[in-house]
């Protein structure tokens, strides 16, 4: 499959008073374990790689939320697929080397 960028904001439902941060930390841990290039942002995390692999990572992230006790999960996803040149984080940020 083509090289893609996928940005995800994972929003697990938690019990009243329970912190969501451990869930988000686990989701990012799954991304790290996958070995794909990624960039954590304040509202979402962007991952780069083969589209099929990225979708599998999203599936694992959602499964982990259920394993941690979340009864439901919303995942907001943005997806860029470039079948000719391949999408990459570095290409998307060429114009903004300082992140500004």
C-alpha positions as CSV (number, residue, x, y, z in Angstrom):
1,X,0.0,0.0,0.0
2,X,1.0,3.6,-0.4
3,X,3.1,5.7,2.1
4,X,0.7,7.7,4.3
5,X,0.4,10.1,7.2
6,X,-2.3,9.5,9.8
7,X,-3.1,11.9,12.6
8,X,-5.1,10.6,15.5
9,X,-6.7,12.0,18.6
10,X,-7.9,9.2,20.7
11,X,-10.7,10.0,23.2
12,X,-11.4,7.1,25.5
13,X,-14.4,7.4,27.8
14,X,-13.3,7.2,31.4
15,X,-15.1,6.9,34.8
16,X,-16.0,10.2,36.5
17,X,-12.9,11.6,38.2
18,X,-10.6,9.3,36.3
19,X,-7.7,10.8,34.4
20,X,-7.5,10.2,30.7
21,X,-3.7,10.8,30.5
22,X,-2.7,7.1,31.3
23,X,-4.9,6.1,28.4
24,X,-3.2,8.6,26.1
25,X,0.2,7.5,27.3
26,X,-0.6,3.9,26.5
27,X,-1.8,4.8,23.0
28,X,1.5,6.7,22.4
29,X,3.4,3.7,23.8
30,X,1.8,1.5,21.2
31,X,2.9,3.9,18.5
32,X,6.5,3.9,19.8
33,X,6.5,0.1,20.0
34,X,5.5,-0.1,16.3
35,X,8.7,1.5,15.1
36,X,7.0,4.0,12.8
37,X,8.1,7.6,12.5
38,X,5.8,9.8,14.6
39,X,5.3,13.3,16.1
40,X,3.3,14.0,19.2
41,X,1.4,17.3,19.1
42,X,-0.7,19.0,21.8
43,X,-4.0,17.8,20.3
44,X,-3.1,14.8,18.1
45,X,-0.2,12.5,17.2
46,X,0.9,12.0,13.6
47,X,2.3,8.7,12.4
48,X,4.0,7.9,9.1
49,X,4.2,4.6,7.2
50,X,2.4,2.1,5.1
51,X,-1.3,2.7,5.2
52,X,-2.2,-0.9,6.2
53,X,0.3,-0.7,9.1
54,X,-1.0,2.6,10.3
55,X,-4.6,1.2,10.3
56,X,-3.3,-1.8,12.3
57,X,-1.7,0.6,14.9
58,X,-5.1,2.5,15.2
59,X,-6.8,-0.9,15.9
60,X,-4.2,-1.8,18.5
61,X,-4.6,1.6,20.2
62,X,-8.4,1.2,20.4
63,X,-8.1,-2.3,21.7
64,X,-5.7,-1.1,24.4
65,X,-8.3,1.4,25.6
66,X,-10.8,-1.3,26.1
67,X,-8.2,-3.5,27.9
68,X,-7.6,-0.6,30.3
69,X,-11.3,-0.4,31.1
70,X,-12.7,2.2,28.8
71,X,-16.3,1.2,27.7
72,X,-16.1,3.2,24.5
73,X,-13.5,5.1,22.4
74,X,-13.7,7.8,19.8
75,X,-10.8,8.2,17.5
76,X,-10.6,11.3,15.3
77,X,-8.4,10.6,12.3
78,X,-7.0,12.7,9.5
79,X,-5.4,10.8,6.6
80,X,-3.1,11.7,3.7
81,X,-2.1,9.1,1.2
82,X,0.3,9.9,-1.6
83,X,0.6,7.1,-4.1
84,X,3.3,8.7,-6.2
85,X,5.9,10.4,-3.9
86,X,4.8,9.0,-0.5
87,X,3.5,11.2,2.3
88,X,6.0,12.1,5.1
89,X,6.0,14.3,8.2
90,X,9.3,16.0,7.0
91,X,7.8,16.9,3.6
92,X,4.7,18.4,5.2
93,X,6.9,20.5,7.5
94,X,9.6,21.7,5.0
95,X,8.2,25.2,5.0
96,X,8.2,25.3,8.8
97,X,11.6,24.1,10.0
98,X,11.3,25.8,13.4
99,X,7.8,24.6,14.0
100,X,6.5,28.1,13.9
